[in-house]
Amino acid sequence: MNPVIRRTLLWVTFYMLLALLPMALALLVLPEGERSVGVEFGSMLGLLALGVLAMQLVISGRHRWFGSGVGLDNMLQVHRQLGIFALVLVLVHPAVMMFSNPDYVEYLDPRQETLRAMALILIVLATSVLIVSSLWRKRLGLSYEWWRALHGALALFVVAGGLGHALMVSHFTAGVAIQLLLILLFAIPLGLLLDSRLLRVMRMRRRPWRVVVNHAERGDAVSLTFEPQGDHRLDFKAGQYLWITLGKTPFSLQQHPFSISTSAAQPGRIGITAKCLGDFTCSLPDVVPGSLAWVEGPYGDFVSDPHNPSGIVLMAGGIGVTPMMSMLRTYRDGSVKMPLWLVYANETWEEATYREELDELTKALDLEVIHVIDQPPEGWEGESGFIDEALITRRLPADDGRREYFICGPAPMMNATEKALRSVGVSPTRINSDHFDLV
C-alpha cells in the first residue's frame, strides 16, 4: 500500500475512534427506562456532535504529532468539512428528539430549566456563527485577527457548553463515575487548546527573534530576514512554513503563516517573502530592521525527496513560488544533481518575483524554468495564458510513475493544475499541494 494512503487511513481510524469515544463512554452503563428509537437516535447524534467538536480543537491546535504526514491542506479541508458536519449534527440532534417526542420542546423553554434551555440555544447559535464566520470570513469583512479570536472563544464555549448540556440532561451520563470519565475525556482536548493558545506562546517568549533585513522584491512583494536573539535556533526542511508574530510580545492576535523562502542548508537565519494581499502583508514594507519577532514552527509536509532520480516538478503561481525558492536554494547549497522543472505563472512579466535569481539558479542546478505569463509584453516568445494540460504535455517530460509534483499558488490556479496533472496520468499520491490562503 502507498505510504501516503497508509498514513491517511491510520489517521482517519485514529480520528474516528476518538470522535466516537463520548458515545462509547455513555453506553458503558445503559440507562433505566424505555425511550423511543427516535429519541435514542437523537441522543446518539448529540454525543457524536460533542465528540466531533472536541476533535476540532485537536485538529486546529497545530500539534506536530497529529496528522503527521497527511499535509496541512488535507487537515485544513478535513477541519472545515467536519465543522459543517458538526453543525448539522448540532441542529439535527434536538430536531430528531423533538420530532420523536414533542415533550422535548420543553428543553428550549427557559421557564422550565433556564440554564439548560439557554445553554442549548446558545450552543446552536454559537456553532452556527463559528461555521459561518469561518466559511465566509472575507465576505463578511471580518479581519483575520478578530476572526481568530472569535473562532477560539466560540470553539471553547461550544465544547464546554456541549459537555455541560450532556451532564445536565444526564440520561446517558447519569452517575458520578460516568460523569467524571466524560469530564476527564474532554479535559484532554481542552488542555491541548490551552497549550496551543497560551502555554506555547509563553514558551515563545524565551526565544525572541529580530528582523535584520527588509528587502523589496518584484511583484509588490517584500522579503524579511530574521535572526535569533540568543543561542536558540530553528531547523526546518525546505518547503515548510512558520507562524510569525511581529511586535514586543507574542501575546497578540496578529499571528500569520508564511512559507520559509531561505535555504534549509544555511542555519542561523530564516526568511519569508510576502506579497501585499491584505492589511497585514501590506504593512510589511514598513517593518524596520531591529523589530522584535516571534516564530512558531516549523510546520508542514510540503517537503520533497532530494534524491529522486526522476526529479521533481515545481508549479507555482505568483507569490506561491516562495516555498519553491526555499527548495531550489537548498538544492543549490547541497549540490543536488537531480532534474528539476519550475513552471511559474504570473499575470505580467514584471510581477515575476525572483526572476533574476531563477536565471542564476538554472546555472547552478539541472533546472528548467518555464515562465507562463497571462498578459505577456510585446514580443514575448515564452508561454502565455495559464497552466493547462496542453502546456504540461508540451513542456514537461512524460510522467514515469516516480516523479513528484509540487503546486503552490492561488486556489483557481492550483485546482486547474491538479486537474491537468491527473488528466495526463499523474497519480494524486504524487501531487503535493500547499495552499497559502489558509482562512
HUTA-V872787 format. One record per residue. PSI is psi as a letter, one per 20 degrees, with the letter a starting at -180 (NA if undefined). Layout:
PSI / PSI
//
This chain:
q / p / h / g / g / g / h / g / h / g / h / g / g / g / g / h / g / h / h / i / g / g / g / g / g / h / j / h / o / p / q / q / q / p / r / q / h / g / g / h / g / h / g / h / h / g / h / g / g / g / g / g / h / h / h / h / h / g / g / i / j / l / p / h / i / p / k / p / i / h / q / g / g / g / h / g / h / g / g / g / h / h / g / g / g / h / g / g / g / h / h / h / g / h / g / g / g / h / h / h / o / i / h / i / h / h / h / i / o / i / h / f / n / g / g / g / g / h / g / g / g / h / g / g / g / g / g / g / h / g / g / g / h / g / h / k / g / h / h / i / k / p / q / g / g / h / g / g / g / g / g / g / g / h / g / g / g / g / g / g / h / g / g / g / g / h / h / h / g / k / g / i / k / q / p / g / g / g / h / g / g / g / g / g / g / i / h / g / h / h / h / h / g / g / g / h / i / g / h / h / h / h / h / h / h / i / m / q / r / q / p / h / p / o / p / p / r / q / k / k / r / q / p / p / p / q / p / q / n / a / j / r / r / o / p / r / q / p / i / r / r / r / p / p / p / p / a / i / q / i / n / q / i / n / p / q / p / p / q / p / i / r / p / i / i / n / r / f / q / q / q / q / p / q / q / n / i / a / g / g / h / i / i / h / h / i / p / q / p / i / q / q / q / p / p / p / a / r / r / q / k / m / p / r / o / j / k / o / h / i / a / q / p / p / o / q / o / c / i / i / i / g / h / h / h / g / g / g / h / g / g / g / h / j / l / p / i / q / q / q / p / o / o / o / p / q / g / r / h / h / j / n / q / j / h / g / h / h / g / h / h / h / h / i / r / m / p / p / p / o / p / o / p / g / m / q / r / p / j / p / i / a / q / r / c / r / p / a / h / g / g / g / h / h / i / q / q / q / p / j / i / h / q / q / p / p / p / p / a / q / g / g / g / g / g / h / g / g / g / g / g / h / h / j / j / p / p / h / i / j / o / p / q / n / o / i / n / h / NA
//
